[in-house]
Amino acid sequence: LFRSLSQVFDDWRTRAIYNAALFLLLSLVATVALTIDQRRALRIKAAKKGVQRLEENVNTLEQLVQQRTHEIEERERFMRTVTDTVPGMVGYWDKSLHNRFANKAYLEWFGKSATEMEGIAMQELLGEALFRKNEPYINAALAGQTQQFERTLTKADGSTGYTWAHYIPHLVDGKVLGFFVLVSDITPLKNAEALVVKQAQTLARQHSFLSDILASAPIAVRIVGLESGKILFKNQRFDAMLGVQGDDLSNAIGVEDLYVHTEEYARIREAMQSGQTLADQLMEVRNPIRNDSHSRWALATFMPVTFENQEAELAWFYDVTELRWTTDELDQRNKELESFSYSVSHDLRTPLRAINGFSTILKNTYRDRLDAAGTNLLDRIGAAAERMGALIDDMLILSRIARTPLAPVQVSLSDIAAKSIALLREAYPTRTVEVHIQSQIQAFADPALMRIVMDNLLGNAWKYTAKTPQARIEFFSELVQGETFYVVRDNGVGFEMEYVERLFHPFQRLNTDPDFTGNGIGLATVAQIIRKHGGAIQAWGQPNQGATFRFKLSRSDLLPERRKGLNA
């Protein structure tokens, strides 16, 4: 039993040792396996972190690439916009003469799309003939030399255009990689050049033609340089007016020496330098070479022009010397006539006052000795004397107006008309007349004389509407072909147009109705005043349909520099 137990114990011990050894072995294996797993996990973890960092780096790199790609695309779009905006063709050709870039103008000229143009050979694009013509410039550009030349090209639509081309080499480290092409369309410039040449030829023909016309013109013509003051051109009639021959008026003679009154020409020269044109200038001219020559009077027009590429003054003259002499003689006769009229008017007053006074004495002293017929005769003598006195007063007014110098200023005709109507309403308070006066009617005229004009015209309108049930008088201005006219219109008795020419003559009356008093001097006075202002007056009328009087005042005749001549 003991041996059995011993044997069992040994077997158990052996088995226990074996199990212990097996356990130790399994533990060792488990420990090794665990260590390997842990190291593997660590390596996997580290690998994952590396992959993550790599992915982050890849993403960052992708973002950078995208950003740089976007910037490059934006820059390319900007450069494309710039080159497309350039007023000309821009292109690039590589060393093998294939296109690598063409802007919008380049594409449109040749009728190509960007895809069709990319990589196209220059020889194919230009054609054989044009390519051979451009080949020397192409070779020079590929050799590093900038080229410029003019060329005629055919557009895509078949039309022909003129161009100016630049071939600019593309150099990198001294090597030519290709060349840039800049082409400007100079067709408008060439057309303008051709037009200028044509116009120059036309102007040359016209200049020759005008010179021939001016040389043979029936009026005196001369052209003077504004800067030099020397005569550049004169025709035969100008020489004849001054009594000179050929080149007697040499460059040694200044143009101011031609005028008797040099201060007048100084004013004209100043106007020429400021670009003004002066017409109808009465000038006294002379031959500056012959001191014994008589002066001549001329009506001249001065105009700034360009002659032989310099600023000049063109003037033409109408010789009015004989007319001036005749005018002076007429002025003298008129003055004598005015003086005679004034004297007669004054001299007539003495016997007229005697007639009127004696007739009054007869009536008052011998009334009881006169019958009705005698008294009637004396009344008629008195009335005739009064009418004669009124006629003398009107003659004095006409004479005074002729002698009175103009004193024109800016004046309101509306205000003058309103004052005339106010006086008429005060004188005839029982009259009801509809009056329309346009406001702010201005004129450059003599105020005192215009008061006489308005008093007469409005007084006539007031008088001749006396029998009109709804009397109406108007005063207004109107613009006719650029000129201002002043109008007085009424709806009174009117007149027959066939007698209109008699209206403005002294002592002419178209209306014989005794209710309408007058002596026919008023409208003659109006006409004389308006003519004195350099203007004119017209009249229209129909029986029982009213009358219209329209007048104008010539503004150019009232300029300060012309007043002296007008007053004379």
Secondary structure, 3 states (H helix, E strand, C coil): CHHHHHHHHHHHHHHHHHHHHHHHHHHHHHHHHHHHHHHHHHHHHHHHHHHHHHHHHHHHHHHHHHHHHHHHHHHHHHHHHHHHHCCCEEEEEECCCEEEEECHHHHHHHCCCHHHHCCCEHHHHHCHHHHHHHHHHHHHHHCCCCEEEEEEEECCCCCEEEEEEEEEEEEECCEEEEEEEEEEECHHHHHHHHHHHHHHHHHHHHHHHHHHHHHCCCCEEEEEECCCCCEEEECHHHHHHHCCCCCCCCCCCCHHHHECCHHHHHHHHHHHHCCCCEEEEEEEECCCCCCCCCCEEEEEEEEEEEECCEEEEEEEEEECHHHHHHHHHHHHHHHHHHHHHHHHHHHHHHHHHHHHHHHHHHHHHCHHHCCHHHHHHHHHHHHHHHHHHHHHHHHHHHHHHHHCCCCCEEEEHHHHHHHHHHHHHHHCCCCCCEEEECCCCEEEECHHHHHHHHHHHHHHHHHHCCCCCCCEEEEEEEEECCEEEEEEEECCCCCCHHHHHHCCCCCCCCCCCCCCCCCCCHHHHHHHHHHHCCCEEEEEEECCCEEEEEEECCCHHHCHHHHHHHHC
